[in-house]
Amino acid sequence: MKMMRKYRYLPFGYKLMLSYCVFIIIPVIVISYFANSVYVKSIREQLESSVHGTVSQMIDNVSYKAGDVTRVSDFFYFDYTIARQLRNFEEGWVGYEATINFFVPKIEAYKQASSVNTWLSIYLHNKLFPEMYKNYRGDDPLKSNSENPYDIYQIDRIHTKIWYLNHPEEVYGETMVWKEIEDDAKFGRISLLRRLVNMQIAGRVQEVGFMRQSVYLSDLFQAVDYTKIGSDATIYVIDENEKIKTISGSSTYRSGDAWNAAEFKDYMVIENVIPSLNWNVAAVIPNTIFEEKIKEVRLMTFIICLIFTVVYFVSGALLSNYFSRKVNKIVSVLDSFQEGNFHKRTNFKGNDEFSQISRALNEMGQNIGELIHKVYVADLDKKEAELDMLQAQINPHFLYNTLSSISRLAKFGELDKLQRMVIDLAKFYRLSLNEGRILLSIKEELDQAKAYINIQKIKYEERMGVTFDIDPQILSYSTIKLIIQPFIENVLEHAWCGDRIHMRIVGELEDNHIVFKIIDDGVGISAELLEQMNDPEESTSVGYGIRNVHQRIKLYYGQAFGVSIYSRLGIGTTVLIRIPTEKPANSKHE
């Protein structure tokens, strides 16, 4: 009797199989009818995507090699000691000793830092500096066996050259040009042209020399290989004048021919830009490559659709609408649960699998709803307590440092500076307290940072420079308070390189987020220390202010937001703060 009661109904496994059969027949018929157009489009898109990815990878490799050359030029460009040496060069034995023991070793060290074979030519304004070069007698310097991979000339050798006269106006740290000049085209090279400047004269950019780094096009475009796409493919590298520079694969075109994509009507042509050179890479693939694949897919699709139609038509004919309605009800309850509605219930008569599932679902929905409510309230209370704790930690730290400065001013009797510092301190704390609210507008956050800067300017005077570059669109959005000032304080405490420092504070919209950048030209952070600051365990002993702001942002806005740091020794540090775009509104945290 127990066995009979157990099998009084059709098992759920059979019901599910039969239901699946009915819902598969129509899709199989539709797929067999539209397979041709769908798969043709799919194959072409997949091929284009694959080629795009391969070309993008090639461009990344080219950009890396070009960037390696640029990084070598950065060593010369941003090395203030070189600019100072060129400006103060002395005649006689002192100058000769400075050349042999300082300037030449620096050139050789920087030159050897490049992984790309380059020829470095430096043209100097200082007439006292001796020329050091080799007569190549019309040969290619890059193929020379010279022990010194560089030449040093006086600027008079190029001061009438068109490429030198037409070099763009200097924008500090940005102006550089990739161009074919002199005998570059003859030997298949391209040169990176860049000034050597001195920034030590009243903040003005003064040209003290000129650099030319020549590199083979074949070295830059070594990664451009048609075999990575297909044996029938061809890859062209096209310059800014729409001229073909290099070709990978078989082609009727030659280097120097004009590029015209319209001539490849029976080919798939995919072009991508190389940002650093402003050149294009064009991959040309014959249409026959994917037409053969389309024929194979058509035959396979027809066979599969025919088999599925026969098999599932036989099995699907046995489906019962009664069971499908029960499945739909269960699915609708699950969908409601997924959307967060745990109040929906379903009930089935009988004692089969559907009845057991419905009872289990009803009980699960009630339990989950109650549990979520309890966890949500507890988590909200915890999050609010953590925010209050982190907020309380930062203000005493700043107050201690500022009161120390006020004490020093009072000790030396500088009453005017003391008065201004107290006024700015009052303004800072008026914005910081914010009537007990955590949120304030970005304009107020910037005003708070400026009040702090005013306090520090009393201490550092002209040795500290600060520039604000703020997009007006972000001023009306809100932020949690005290996310910018701790990083300004950190720069002034740890980033000095010499007796001057400059900061640039940027605020802008980026991908529907608000991004702040605090950029300094200070001493930078070593890779080891930067790794410790980014390690949650190591950062307990370093980077207190950074960790504080990072944790507060993540607690309030979520894990997608926070603080990132990028730095190089001798160049400076950039702190990036990312928060969402939120308009000021009443908050339960306030």
C-alpha positions in Angstrom: 0.0 0.0 0.0 2.8 2.4 0.7 4.4 1.7 -2.7 1.1 2.5 -4.4 0.7 5.8 -2.6 4.2 6.7 -3.5 3.6 6.3 -7.3 0.0 7.6 -7.6 1.3 10.6 -9.7 3.6 11.0 -12.6 7.1 11.8 -11.2 8.3 15.3 -11.5 11.3 14.3 -13.7 9.0 13.1 -16.5 6.9 16.2 -16.2 9.9 18.5 -16.5 11.2 16.6 -19.5 7.9 16.8 -21.3 7.5 20.5 -20.5 10.9 21.1 -21.9 10.0 19.3 -25.1 7.1 21.5 -25.9 9.0 24.7 -25.4 11.9 23.5 -27.5 9.9 22.6 -30.7 9.0 26.1 -31.7 12.6 27.5 -31.1 14.1 24.7 -33.1 11.7 25.4 -36.1 12.5 29.2 -35.9 16.2 28.6 -35.6 16.2 26.3 -38.7 14.4 29.0 -40.7 16.6 32.0 -39.6 19.9 30.1 -39.1 21.6 31.3 -42.2 21.3 35.1 -41.6 21.9 34.8 -37.8 25.1 32.7 -38.1 26.5 34.8 -41.0 26.2 37.9 -38.8 27.5 36.0 -35.8 30.6 34.7 -37.6 31.4 38.1 -39.1 31.1 39.8 -35.8 33.2 37.1 -34.1 35.9 37.5 -36.8 35.8 41.3 -36.5 36.0 41.1 -32.7 38.9 38.7 -32.9 40.8 40.9 -35.4 40.0 44.0 -33.4 41.5 42.3 -30.3 44.6 41.2 -32.2 45.2 44.6 -33.8 44.6 46.3 -30.4 47.2 44.0 -28.8 49.6 44.9 -31.6 49.0 48.6 -31.1 49.5 48.2 -27.3 52.9 46.6 -28.0 53.8 49.4 -30.4 52.7 52.0 -27.9 54.7 50.3 -25.2 57.9 50.5 -27.3 57.2 54.1 -28.2 56.5 54.8 -24.6 59.8 53.3 -23.6 61.5 55.8 -25.9 59.4 58.6 -24.4 60.4 57.4 -20.8 64.0 57.8 -21.7 63.4 61.3 -22.9 61.5 62.0 -19.6 64.7 61.1 -17.7 66.5 64.0 -19.4 63.5 66.3 -19.5 62.6 66.2 -15.8 66.2 65.9 -14.4 66.7 69.3 -12.9 70.3 68.5 -12.2 71.0 68.2 -15.9 69.3 71.5 -16.7 71.3 73.2 -13.9 74.6 71.7 -15.1 73.9 72.8 -18.7 73.1 76.3 -17.4 76.1 76.7 -15.1 78.7 74.9 -17.2 82.2 76.3 -16.7 85.1 76.5 -19.2 88.4 74.7 -18.7 89.2 71.8 -16.4 86.0 72.2 -14.2 83.8 72.0 -17.3 85.7 69.0 -18.7 85.5 67.2 -15.3 81.7 67.9 -15.1 81.3 66.5 -18.6 83.2 63.3 -18.0 82.1 62.6 -14.5 78.5 63.9 -14.5 76.8 64.6 -17.9 78.2 61.7 -20.0 77.6 59.0 -17.3 74.0 60.3 -17.0 73.4 60.1 -20.7 74.8 56.6 -20.9 72.8 55.4 -17.9 69.5 56.8 -19.2 70.2 55.5 -22.7 70.9 52.0 -21.4 67.5 52.1 -19.6 65.7 51.8 -22.9 64.8 48.3 -24.2 64.6 49.7 -27.8 67.6 50.4 -29.9 67.8 54.2 -30.3 70.3 56.8 -31.4 70.4 59.8 -29.2 71.4 63.3 -30.5 71.6 66.2 -28.1 71.9 69.8 -29.2 73.0 72.3 -26.5 72.6 76.1 -26.2 75.6 76.4 -23.8 78.6 77.4 -26.1 81.1 76.2 -23.4 79.9 72.6 -23.6 82.2 70.6 -26.0 80.7 68.7 -28.9 81.2 64.9 -28.8 80.2 63.0 -32.0 81.4 60.6 -34.6 81.5 61.2 -38.4 79.4 58.4 -39.9 80.2 59.4 -43.5 76.6 58.9 -44.6 76.2 55.5 -42.8 73.3 54.8 -40.5 74.2 55.7 -36.9 72.0 52.9 -35.6 74.1 50.3 -37.4 77.4 51.9 -36.2 79.6 49.9 -33.8 80.4 53.1 -31.8 80.9 52.5 -28.1 79.0 55.7 -27.3 75.3 55.4 -28.4 74.8 59.2 -28.6 76.1 62.4 -30.2 76.4 65.9 -28.5 76.3 69.0 -30.7 75.9 72.7 -30.4 72.4 74.1 -31.2 73.9 76.1 -34.1 73.9 72.9 -36.2 70.1 72.8 -36.3 68.9 76.3 -35.5 68.0 76.9 -39.2 66.4 73.5 -39.7 62.7 73.6 -40.6 61.8 70.7 -38.3 63.4 72.6 -35.4 61.9 76.0 -36.2 58.4 74.4 -36.6 58.6 72.4 -33.3 55.4 73.2 -31.3 55.4 75.8 -28.5 56.5 74.2 -25.3 53.9 73.0 -22.8 55.8 71.7 -19.8 56.0 67.9 -19.6 53.8 67.4 -22.8 55.4 68.8 -25.9 57.0 66.1 -28.0 56.7 65.1 -31.7 57.3 61.8 -33.5 58.5 62.8 -37.0 60.6 61.6 -39.9 63.4 64.1 -40.4 66.8 64.3 -42.2 67.8 60.8 -43.3 65.1 58.9 -41.3 63.1 58.0 -44.4 66.2 56.7 -46.1 67.2 54.4 -43.3 63.6 53.4 -42.3 63.6 55.3 -39.0 61.5 57.8 -37.1 62.6 60.3 -34.5 61.1 61.6 -31.2 61.8 65.3 -31.0 61.8 67.1 -27.6 63.3 70.1 -25.9 65.5 70.2 -22.9 64.2 72.9 -20.6 65.1 74.7 -17.4 62.3 75.6 -14.9 64.6 77.2 -12.3 64.2 80.8 -13.6 61.1 82.4 -12.0 59.0 79.5 -13.1 59.6 80.2 -16.8 60.3 77.5 -19.4 63.7 78.1 -20.8 65.1 75.9 -23.6 68.6 74.8 -22.8 68.9 72.1 -25.4 67.1 69.8 -27.9 66.8 66.0 -28.1 66.4 63.7 -31.0 65.9 60.0 -30.4 65.9 57.9 -33.6 64.5 54.4 -33.7 63.9 51.9 -36.5 60.3 51.6 -37.7 60.9 47.8 -37.8 61.8 47.9 -34.1 58.6 49.8 -33.2 56.4 47.7 -35.4 58.0 44.3 -34.6 54.7 43.1 -33.1 52.7 43.9 -36.3 52.6 40.3 -37.7 49.9 39.3 -40.2 50.3 35.6 -39.2 48.6 36.4 -35.9 45.4 37.1 -37.9 45.6 34.6 -40.7 47.8 33.4 -43.5 45.8 35.4 -46.1 45.7 38.6 -44.1 47.8 41.8 -44.7 48.5 44.5 -42.2 49.4 48.1 -43.2 50.9 50.8 -41.0 49.8 54.2 -42.3 51.2 57.6 -41.3 49.4 60.9 -40.6 49.7 61.8 -44.3 47.8 58.6 -45.4 51.1 57.0 -46.7 51.9 53.4 -46.2 55.0 53.0 -44.1 55.3 49.3 -43.4 53.5 46.2 -44.7 53.2 42.8 -43.1 52.0 40.1 -45.5 51.7 39.8 -49.3 50.5 43.0 -51.0 50.7 44.8 -54.4 51.4 48.0 -52.5 54.8 49.3 -51.5 56.1 51.5 -48.7 55.4 55.1 -49.6 52.2 54.4 -51.6 49.0 56.3 -50.8 46.5 54.5 -48.6 42.9 54.2 -49.9 40.6 51.9 -47.9 37.9 52.2 -50.6 40.0 50.0 -53.0 39.4 47.0 -50.7 35.7 46.4 -51.5 35.9 42.6 -51.4 37.8 42.6 -48.1 37.2 43.2 -44.5 39.2 46.3 -43.4 39.7 47.1 -39.7 41.6 50.2 -38.8 42.8 51.3 -35.3 44.8 54.3 -34.3 48.2 54.3 -32.6 47.6 57.2 -30.1 51.3 58.0 -29.4 52.2 58.3 -33.1 48.9 59.4 -34.5 49.4 56.6 -37.2 46.9 53.9 -38.2 47.1 50.1 -38.3 44.8 48.6 -41.0 44.2 44.9 -41.1 42.9 43.6 -44.5 41.2 40.2 -44.6 39.7 38.5 -47.7 36.0 37.7 -47.4 36.7 34.1 -48.5 38.0 33.4 -45.0 34.6 33.6 -43.3 32.5 32.5 -46.4 34.0 29.0 -46.1 33.1 28.9 -42.4 29.5 30.1 -43.3 29.0 27.1 -45.6 30.1 24.7 -42.9 27.8 26.2 -40.4 24.8 26.2 -42.8 25.2 22.4 -43.3 25.7 21.7 -39.6 22.8 23.9 -38.6 20.4 22.1 -41.0 21.4 18.7 -39.8 21.1 19.6 -36.1 17.8 21.4 -36.5 16.3 18.4 -38.4 17.4 16.0 -35.7 16.1 18.2 -32.9 12.8 18.8 -34.6 12.1 15.0 -35.0 13.2 14.0 -31.5 11.5 16.8 -29.6 8.3 16.7 -31.6 7.8 13.1 -30.5 8.6 13.7 -26.8 6.9 17.2 -26.7 3.6 15.8 -28.0 3.1 14.2 -24.5 3.2 17.5 -22.6 0.3 18.3 -20.3 -0.7 21.9 -19.9 -1.7 21.2 -16.3 1.9 20.6 -15.3 3.2 23.6 -17.2 0.9 25.9 -15.3 2.3 24.6 -12.0 5.8 25.2 -13.2 4.9 28.7 -14.2 3.5 29.5 -10.8 6.6 28.3 -9.1 8.8 30.3 -11.5 6.7 33.4 -10.8 7.3 33.0 -7.0 11.0 32.6 -7.5 11.0 35.7 -9.7 9.3 37.7 -7.0 11.9 36.5 -4.5 14.7 37.5 -6.8 13.2 41.0 -7.1 13.1 41.3 -3.3 9.4 40.6 -2.8 9.2 37.8 -0.2 5.4 38.2 0.5 4.2 36.2 -2.6 2.9 32.7 -1.9 1.6 29.7 -3.9 -0.4 26.6 -2.9 -1.1 23.4 -4.7 -3.6 20.7 -3.8 -2.5 17.1 -3.4 0.7 15.6 -2.0 3.0 15.4 -5.0 6.4 17.1 -5.6 4.7 20.4 -6.5 2.9 20.6 -3.2 6.1 19.9 -1.3 8.0 22.6 -3.3 5.2 25.2 -2.7 5.3 24.6 1.0 9.0 24.8 1.1 9.0 28.0 -1.0 6.4 29.7 1.3 8.3 28.9 4.4 11.6 30.0 2.8 10.1 33.3 1.7 8.9 34.1 5.2 12.2 33.1 6.8 14.3 35.0 4.3 12.2 38.2 4.6 12.5 38.3 8.4 16.3 37.5 8.2 17.0 40.2 5.6 15.2 42.8 7.7 17.2 41.9 10.8 20.6 41.9 8.9 19.8 45.1 7.1 19.0 47.0 10.4 22.1 45.6 12.1 24.4 46.3 9.2 23.1 49.9 8.9 23.8 50.5 12.6 27.3 49.1 12.2 28.0 51.1 9.1 26.9 54.3 10.8 29.0 53.6 13.9 32.1 53.0 11.7 31.6 56.2 9.8 31.3 58.2 13.0 34.5 56.5 14.4 36.6 57.2 11.3 35.3 60.8 11.1 36.3 61.4 14.7 39.8 60.2 14.0 40.8 62.7 11.4 39.9 66.0 12.9 42.1 65.7 16.1 45.1 64.8 13.9 44.8 68.0 11.9 44.0 70.1 14.9 47.2 68.9 16.7 49.4 70.0 13.7 47.6 73.4 13.3 47.8 74.2 17.0 51.5 73.4 16.9 51.9 76.0 14.1 49.9 78.6 16.0 52.1 78.0 19.0 55.3 78.7 16.9 53.8 81.9 15.5 52.9 83.1 19.0 56.4 82.2 20.2 58.0 84.4 17.5 55.5 87.2 17.9 54.1 87.1 14.3 50.7 88.3 15.4 49.3 89.1 11.9 50.1 85.6 10.6 48.7 84.2 13.8 45.4 86.1 13.4 45.0 84.9 9.8 45.7 81.4 10.8 43.2 81.4 13.6 40.5 82.9 11.2 41.2 80.2 8.6 41.2 77.5 11.3 37.8 78.7 12.5 36.5 78.6 8.9 37.9 75.1 8.5 36.2 73.8 11.6 32.9 75.6 10.8 32.8 73.6 7.5 34.2 70.4 9.2 31.6 70.4 11.9 28.8 71.1 9.4 26.1 71.0 12.1 26.9 67.3 12.7 26.3 66.2 9.1 28.6 63.9 7.2 27.6 65.2 3.8 28.4 68.6 2.4 28.6 70.1 -1.1 31.8 69.7 -3.1 32.0 73.6 -3.2 32.2 73.5 0.7 34.7 70.7 0.6 36.9 72.7 -1.7 36.4 75.8 0.5 37.6 73.7 3.4 40.7 72.6 1.5 41.4 76.2 0.6 41.1 77.3 4.2 43.7 74.6 5.1 46.0 75.8 2.3 45.8 79.4 3.5 46.9 78.2 6.9 49.9 76.4 5.4 50.8 79.3 3.1 51.4 81.4 6.2 54.0 78.8 7.2 55.6 78.0 3.8 54.9 81.3 1.9 56.3 81.3 -1.7 57.8 77.9 -1.4 54.4 76.3 -1.8 52.3 76.7 -4.9 48.8 75.3 -5.4 46.7 75.3 -8.6 43.0 74.4 -8.7 41.4 72.9 -11.9 37.8 72.3 -11.0 35.0 71.5 -13.4 32.1 73.9 -12.4 29.6 71.1 -13.1 30.7 69.1 -10.0 30.3 71.9 -7.5 26.6 71.2 -6.9 27.1 67.6 -6.0 27.7 66.3 -2.5 30.5 64.4 -0.8 31.4 63.1 2.6 33.6 65.7 4.2 37.4 65.8 4.7 38.5 63.7 1.7 40.8 66.2 0.0 42.6 68.0 2.9 44.3 64.9 4.3 46.2 64.4 1.1 47.3 68.1 0.9 48.6 67.7 4.4 50.4 64.5 3.4 52.1 66.3 0.5 53.4 69.0 2.8 54.7 66.6 5.4 56.4 64.0 3.1 56.8 65.1 -0.5 59.3 68.0 -0.4 62.1 67.7 -3.0 64.3 70.8 -2.5 62.9 74.0 -1.1 59.8 74.4 -3.3 56.7 72.2 -4.0 53.7 72.6 -6.2 50.3 70.9 -6.1 47.6 70.7 -8.7 44.1 69.9 -7.5 41.8 68.6 -10.2 38.0 67.9 -10.0 36.1 66.5 -13.0 33.3 64.3 -14.2 34.4 60.9 -15.5 32.0 58.1 -16.6 29.1 59.4 -14.4 31.5 59.5 -11.4 33.3 62.4 -9.8 37.1 62.1 -9.7 39.5 64.3 -7.7 43.3 64.3 -8.3 45.9 65.7 -6.0 49.1 65.9 -8.1 52.4 67.0 -6.7 55.9 67.4 -8.2 57.6 66.2 -5.0 60.0 63.4 -4.2 57.6 60.6 -5.0 57.0 57.3 -3.2 59.2 54.2 -3.6 57.6 51.0 -5.0 58.1 49.2 -1.7 56.4 51.9 0.4 53.6 52.2 -2.1 53.0 48.5 -1.9 52.8 48.7 1.9 50.3 51.6 1.7 48.1 49.5 -0.6 48.3 46.4 1.6 45.5 46.4 4.2 47.8 44.6 6.8 50.9 46.6 6.1 49.0 49.9 6.0 48.4 49.8 9.8 51.8 51.3 10.3 52.0 53.7 7.2 49.5 55.9 5.3 47.2 56.7 8.2 45.4 59.6 6.4 45.1 57.6 3.1 43.6 54.6 4.9 41.2 56.8 6.8 39.8 58.5 3.7 39.8 55.3 1.7 37.8 53.4 4.4 35.3 56.3 4.9 34.5 56.4 1.2 34.1 52.7 0.9 31.9 52.5 4.0 29.6 55.3 2.7 29.5 54.7 -1.1 30.5 51.0 -1.5 33.5 49.0 -2.7 33.5 50.5 -6.2 34.8 53.8 -4.9 37.9 54.9 -2.9 41.4 56.1 -3.2 44.2 55.1 -5.7 47.8 56.3 -5.6 50.3 56.5 -8.5 53.9 57.6 -7.9 57.4 57.5 -9.2 60.5 58.5 -7.3 61.9 61.9 -8.4 58.8 62.8 -10.5 56.0 63.1 -8.0 52.7 61.5 -6.8 49.1 61.5 -8.0 46.3 60.6 -5.6 43.0 59.7 -7.3 39.7 59.9 -5.3 36.6 58.4 -7.0 33.1 59.0 -5.6 29.6 58.7 -7.2 27.6 61.7 -8.4 25.0 62.5 -5.7 23.0 65.6 -5.2 22.8 67.0 -1.7 19.8 65.5 0.2 18.7 64.7 3.7 20.4 61.6 5.0 19.8 59.4 8.0 23.5 59.5 8.6 23.5 63.3 8.9 
